[in-house]
Amino acid sequence: MKPTPAPAAPARPSDHQGPATARSDSKSAPLRPGGERGLEWATAALIVASAGLNLLGYVLNLYRTIALYDEGVHALSIGTLCLAAGLWGHSGLSRSTAAPVRYLALLGTGLLAGLAWEFFEWAIGIIGDRTDTLIDLLMDGLGAAAAALMLGRWGEARDARRR
């Protein structure tokens, strides 16, 4: 006779719920535009927009034909990446003592992602000159800073609603 396996331990609720599974009470909050989920929807839309703009830039050669297209796409893409990282990691920044650390972490995430992208461009031979690289990294930093500020404002508004 085979031994019966022990029953599985009951699932323990996680201390951290990501944006798609965050709970407002005992039931899961539905994802819908506006309210608590508004920034998540905006981030999802920005992810689609930045991916589409990148694709159009390469397919239609917009990076070379439209002035400042590259810079705008850099700021939007890195800003969107930082919004998603901030929502996933912290569900918004607030005025807590750790907020400056979170701002710097998001800025660092954006700059690191920008550096990785510039290295990739160099490796496949599509990188511009040194000035282009520096401007791209500056725009990456601006996009990351904008995302950190947006998350901070959203976190403050969320905290004020909960009071």
N, C-alpha and C positions, 0 to 999 in steps of 0.2 A: 504494500500500500504506500502510495506517495504521500509525503507530508504536504499538508495544505499550506500554501503561502500565507504569510501574515498579511492582514488587510493594510492597504495603503493608508498612510497618515492623512488626516483631513488637511485640505489645502489651507494654508495660513495666509490671511490677507497681507499683501506687501505693505511695508511702511511707505514706499514711494510708488505713487501711481503716475504713469506718464500722461501726457496731454490727452491721448485718445481714451484713456481709461480712468481719468480723474473722477472722483466721486463727490457729489455735492451733498448727498445724504446716503441712505442705505441702498439706493438704486443708482445705477450708472447714469450720469448726465448725458443726454443725447448730443451728438455733434450737430450744431446748427449755427447759421450765421447770427452774430449779435450775442449779447450777454457774455457769460463766462467763456464761451467757445469762440468768440469773434476773432481773437488774435490767431487762434489755431487755423481757422478758415482762411484768414488773410495770408498766413504763412504758406498754407498749401497752395493758394492761388499764386503767390510769388514764386514758389518752387516751379510750378508749371510755366509761368511767364519767363523766368530766367532761363529755364531749359529751352524753351521755344526761341527766345532771343539768341541764345548761343547757337542753336541749330541754324536759324535763319542767317545769322552772321557768317557762318561758314559756307552754307549752301549758296547764298546770294552774294557772297563776297562783300558784305556790308562793313566788315572791319576795315577794309581798305577804301571803300567809296564814301562812307558817311563819317564826317569829322566827329570826334568824341564818342562814337559808338562803342569802341573798345572800353573806354573809361566808364561809361554808363553801365555796361554789362558787368564789368568788374565790380563796381560798387553794389549793384543789385544782387549779383550772384553771391558775393561774400556776405552781404547784409542778410540775405535770405538764409544762408547757411548758419549764420550766428543766431538768427531768430529761432530757427529750428533747434539748434543746440541748446539755446537758453530755455526754450519751452520744454524740451525733453529733460534737461538736467535740473532745472530749478523751478519750472512753472511760473516764471516771471521773477523779476528782481524787485526787491522792496528796499525800504530805508533801514534795513537791519545793519548791524555792525559788519556783517559779511558782504554787504552790497558792493563796496569798492573792490573787493577781491573778485566778485563775480563779474563786474564791469571789465576789470583787467583780464580775467580769464576769457571773456568773449572777444575782447580786442586781440588777445594773443592767439586765440583760435582762428580769427579771421586773417591775421597776418601770416600765421603758419600755413593756412590753406593757400593763401596767395603766393607765398614762397614756393610751396609744392607745385602749384600750377605753373609758375614761371620756370621752375626747373624742368617740368614736363615739356613746356614750349621749347626750352633750350635743347632738350634731349632729342626732340623730333625735328628740330631745325626751323621752327616757325617764329622764333622770338625776334623782336625788333631790336633796336639799338638800346644802349644803356638808359637813355632818357625815357624810352617807352617802358622799360621794366620798372624804373623808379616811379613813374606816373601811375602805372598799374598798381604797384604796391601802396602808393598813397591813396588811390581810390579804394583799394581793399580795406585799408585802415578806416577810411571815412564810412564805408558801408558797415563795417563792424561796429564802429562807434555809434552810428545811427541806430543799429539794431539794439545795442546795449541801452541806449537812451529810451527807445521805444518800449523795451521790456521793463525798464525801470518805472516808466510812467504807468504802464499797464499793471505792474505789481502794486504800485501805490494806490491806484484806483480800486484794484481788487481788495486790498487790505482795508480801504476806507469803507467799501460796501459791507465787509464782514463785521465791522464794528457795530 
